[in-house]
Amino acid sequence: MNNLDVIPQDLRLRRLLLQTTATVGGIGVVGTMLPFVQSMAPSNAAKSRGAPVEVSLGAVEPGVLVTVAWRGKPVWILHRTTAMLEGLGKHDDLLSDPRSEQTQQQPAYARNVTRSLRPDFFVAIGICTHLGCIPTYRPDVSPADLGGRWPGGFFCPCHGSKFDLAGRVFRNVPAPLNLEIPPYEYQGEARLVIGQDRSGPA
């Protein structure tokens, strides 16, 4: 009689022990798999290389050029002054492609005189279209080393290519194309997103 009473209790303990072991084993399997699954996700560095970049424009004063990184490239954001904008249409005879007819160099919405969505902000990839050097920002008008008709812009020290303050290339320089304009959009008055526009992330 005593043996019959002991067997059902022993079965209950075995079942409880099996369930506990199975639960702990399942948790262990999930815990082991989690780092493996996470390792397959793209790293933060990989995400940053292709992800859109947000820039606050509130502290960018007129005349100031700031540089941010997008997809491993320097992207310039120039807050153009009124004088800079007024000078843009006065030297088209010096430029190779003043109307930005090389359509691969900018999105359709930046194919205008200022090559921008907003005239006051110029956004461009800061790499010379000749051999990939990084031009210097030369906003000064008519300096001695760049000549009397220099309207201000970007000068490549590697081979002498010149670009105006809309990134348009001068004639008779090694660079064949205007500076490239990346896709971008504004989200409010003071927030710029590079690498994304109305069509979505680039």
Residue pairs with C-beta under 8 A, 6 or more apart in sequence:
49 71
49 72
50 71
50 195
51 195
51 201
52 70
52 193
52 194
52 195
52 196
52 201
52 202
53 68
53 69
53 70
53 75
53 193
53 194
53 195
54 187
54 191
54 192
54 193
54 194
55 66
55 68
55 77
55 191
55 192
55 193
55 194
56 190
56 191
56 192
57 77
57 79
57 121
57 189
57 190
57 191
57 192
58 190
60 66
60 77
60 79
60 121
61 79
62 79
62 80
62 81
62 82
62 120
63 79
63 80
63 81
63 84
63 139
64 78
64 79
65 76
65 77
65 78
65 79
65 137
66 76
66 77
67 74
67 75
67 76
67 77
67 126
68 74
68 75
68 77
68 194
69 75
70 182
70 194
70 195
71 195
73 125
73 126
73 127
74 125
74 126
74 127
74 134
75 123
75 124
75 125
75 126
75 182
75 194
76 122
76 123
76 124
76 125
76 126
76 137
77 121
77 122
77 123
77 192
78 121
78 122
78 123
78 124
78 137
78 165
79 120
79 121
80 114
80 119
80 120
80 121
80 122
80 165
84 139
84 152
84 165
85 114
85 119
85 120
87 141
87 151
87 152
87 165
88 113
88 114
88 151
88 164
88 165
88 166
89 113
90 151
91 149
91 151
91 164
92 98
94 149
94 151
94 170
94 171
95 164
95 168
95 169
95 170
95 171
96 168
96 169
96 170
96 171
96 173
96 176
96 178
97 168
97 169
97 177
97 178
98 168
100 106
100 110
100 111
100 112
100 115
100 168
100 178
102 177
102 178
103 111
105 129
105 177
105 178
105 179
105 180
105 181
106 115
106 178
106 180
106 181
107 181
107 183
107 197
109 117
109 197
110 116
110 117
110 181
113 166
114 122
114 166
115 122
115 124
115 166
115 167
115 168
115 178
115 181
116 122
116 123
116 166
116 181
117 184
117 185
117 186
118 186
121 192
122 165
122 166
122 167
123 181
123 182
123 184
123 192
123 194
124 167
124 179
124 180
124 181
124 182
125 179
125 180
125 181
125 182
126 134
126 135
126 154
126 179
127 133
127 134
127 179
127 180
128 134
128 135
128 156
128 158
128 159
128 161
128 175
128 179
129 161
129 169
129 175
129 176
129 177
129 178
129 179
129 180
130 156
130 158
130 159
130 161
130 173
130 174
130 175
130 176
131 158
131 159
131 174
133 156
133 157
133 158
133 159
134 156
135 154
135 155
135 156
135 157
135 161
135 163
136 154
136 155
136 156
136 157
137 154
138 146
138 150
138 152
138 153
138 154
138 155
139 152
139 153
139 165
140 150
140 152
141 150
141 151
141 152
142 148
142 149
142 150
143 150
146 155
146 162
150 162
151 164
151 165
152 164
152 165
153 162
153 163
153 164
153 165
154 162
154 163
154 164
154 165
154 167
154 179
155 161
155 162
155 163
156 162
156 163
156 175
159 173
159 174
159 175
160 173
160 174
161 169
161 170
161 173
161 174
161 175
162 169
162 170
162 173
163 169
163 170
163 175
163 178
163 179
164 170
167 178
167 179
167 181
168 178
168 179
169 175
169 176
169 177
169 178
169 179
182 194
182 195
182 202
183 194
183 195
183 196
183 197
183 199
183 202
184 192
184 193
184 194
184 195
184 196
184 197
185 192
185 193
185 196
185 197
185 198
186 192
186 193
187 193
195 201
195 202
196 202
